[in-house]
Amino acid sequence: MVLLLIFFSSVFAKLTVIEPQELKNKFTELETGVIPSSLANFGNPPYGSHIIGRLYAYKETNITGCIQLPPINFEHGSTITNYPILILDRGNCSFVVKVRNAQTIGASAVIIIDNNIEDPEKVMMIDDGTAGNIYIPSMLISKNNGQLLKNFTLSHQSLKIRVQMTFEMPNPDNRVEYEIWMSSENTELREFLSDFSQHGKKLIPNTQMTPHYVLWYSVERSKEGFITEHKDCLSGGRYCAPDPDLDNGPRTGREIVLENLRQICLYNYLTENKKLNLWWDYISKFKECTNNNFNTKCSESILTNIGIKNTLIQECIDNSVLGSDIKINDNSLLRQEREAMLARGIFFYPSLIINNQTFRGDLESVEVMTAICAGFKDQPNYCLEYFDSISDKNIDNDEGRFNPKTVALIILFSLIVFVVILFLYRKWLRRDMNQRMKIEITKAVSQYIALTENSVGNE
């Protein structure tokens, strides 16, 4: 699952020319060699690390990356200092299409040149909804800087022009703060939270996790002054969620907003009582509340299961209503969420902010753990243990697979065996044919002699 759009500061991604010095000196807008850029909202950047690679570009001006790209003889390396990085021009199709086509021919990263005169750091390279299979990072740079970089690359093909892409996560101290912006009905997000809960619990001593909820409002009710209820809203249309049944079923957006409010109350209660691990237990089990089972009864059943009294949460819900009618009157907790959402500039979900920086990439446990752990000045033991376990799993998986050298040796050995067998077979075949020919010749000669003798006798 890929994070959707959020308008907040992005991860500290930086593009820097490494060599040659002649090219590096041409970029001095920020610091020598640094090119202002914007990181794509898809792909999986290696948080807390960097890649260094050689630049490649097409001479042909009609190659935009919108269709299958011509192959390039990339110079691959076994280290992070030799990645092939492809330059493409913006236009005619989405960023996702271009990066996917570059990934298909073996590029490890992509730099896209803007086709407009604008600040690239203010441009969002947004997922078009199909970027789930893209794993390489990509950046957008300005039109002027891009043309300079591309022209130099094409006119100096004998040189190895190298750039560095850095993907830092701010790590001012040994405590990471992260926010999860969501809505309780999102199925994919609930699957992620359920899977990530084991890590969320372990990270509690070293992190501050805060869930937030995306809320809309009814334009029609706002014109009326929020004085009448709406089936998909609370507080007279101030806080709404889309109808999950699209008006074709019994469920409403109001149930979603009410569950969001319930989860806010649960989080506040558990934080105050230092039992935040139970929030992860609740969220992990809540994925079972789907479709027609998405209701108060399912939620209260989970609360009972984890040892929380329903009356405590209901009391919080009741106290948040600024009046006597939850359907009409304003709500203090939901208003705080709405104000925080507007302050952050967040309008879609799911979204993840780590140390005040936007997380970019797939919302999967490994990627999120990598980003969170990169946010520590000194990583806690759990991060170190986690990545050790990932490495061990990769080694175990590799033991069950052939590497390219092994495959090549097997193929070579098979060819040698085949050639030897073919040689021996042909040798045997020739010997057999010779023997058969001798027998046939002997028979023919014998028949000829017998025929000759008969002819002489008849004379």
ABEGO torsion letter per residue (X at the ends): XBBBBBBBBBBBBBBBBAOBAAAAAABAAABBGBBBBBBBABEBBBBGBBBBBBBBBBABAABAGABBBBBBBBBBBABAAABBBBBBBBEGBBAAAAAAAAAAAGBABBBBBBABBBBAAABBBBBAGAAAABABBBBBBBAAAAAAAAAAAAABAABBBBBBBBBBBBBABABBBBBBBBBAABAAAAAAAAAAAAAAAAAAAABBBBBBBBBBBBAAAAAAGGABBBAABBGGGABBBBBAAGGABABBAAAAAAAAAAAAAAAAAAAAAGAAAAAAAAAAAAAABBEAABBAAAAAAAAAAAGBBAAAAAAAAAAABBEABAAABBBAAAAAAAAAAAAAGBABOBBBBBGGBBBBEBBBAAAAAAAAAAABABBBAAAAAAAAAAAAAAAAAAAABBBAAAAAAAAAAAAAAAAAAAAAAAAAAAAAAAAAAAAAAAAAAAAAAAAAAAAAAAX
